[in-house]
């Protein structure tokens, strides 16, 4: 029961974060997150760790995303 509720909450939060993207890109990102939740959770945790060490959210996000750029590209391409 709580798994579905948690999934719905994450989905709503993600939709809000992706507010400016075109619908087809939103759908692509949502699908990638739903199919790879552990990978995206790892990214989220690393971003939070960077923020705790003093980086701004933008800097932390860019640093972590750069680290996982290859894996992100594969996921977004559906491989």
C-alpha positions in Angstrom: 0.0 0.0 0.0 2.7 2.5 1.0 4.8 1.6 -2.0 2.1 2.9 -4.4 1.6 6.0 -2.3 5.3 6.7 -2.3 5.5 6.2 -6.0 2.7 8.7 -6.6 4.3 11.3 -4.3 7.6 11.0 -6.1 5.8 11.2 -9.4 4.1 14.5 -8.4 7.3 16.0 -7.1 9.1 15.1 -10.3 6.4 16.6 -12.4 6.7 19.8 -10.5 10.5 19.8 -10.9 10.1 19.3 -14.7 7.5 22.0 -15.1 9.2 23.8 -18.0 9.9 20.8 -20.2 7.7 19.9 -23.2 5.3 17.0 -22.4 7.2 14.4 -24.5 10.5 15.2 -22.6 8.6 15.0 -19.3 7.3 11.6 -20.2 10.8 10.4 -21.2 12.3 11.5 -17.9 9.4 10.1 -15.8 9.8 6.7 -17.6 13.5 6.7 -17.0 13.1 7.4 -13.3 10.3 4.8 -12.9 12.5 2.1 -14.6 15.7 3.0 -12.7 14.6 4.1 -9.3 17.8 2.9 -7.5 20.1 4.7 -9.9 18.2 8.0 -9.5 18.1 7.6 -5.7 21.8 7.2 -5.7 22.2 10.4 -7.7 19.8 12.2 -5.3 21.8 11.0 -2.2 25.1 12.2 -3.8 23.6 15.6 -4.6 22.4 16.0 -1.0 25.9 15.0 0.3 27.5 17.6 -1.9 25.0 20.2 -0.6 25.9 19.3 3.0 29.5 19.8 2.2 28.8 23.4 1.2 27.9 23.3 -2.5 24.8 25.1 -3.9 22.1 22.8 -5.3 23.1 23.8 -8.8 26.8 23.1 -8.4 26.1 19.9 -6.6 23.7 18.7 -9.3 26.1 19.6 -12.1 29.0 17.8 -10.4 27.0 14.6 -9.8 25.3 14.7 -13.2 28.7 15.0 -14.9 29.9 12.0 -12.9 27.1 9.9 -14.2 26.7 11.4 -17.6 27.5 8.2 -19.6 25.0 6.2 -17.6 22.3 8.9 -17.8 22.7 9.0 -21.6 22.3 5.2 -21.9 19.2 5.3 -19.7 17.6 8.2 -21.6 18.3 6.5 -24.9 16.5 3.4 -23.6 19.6 1.1 -23.6 
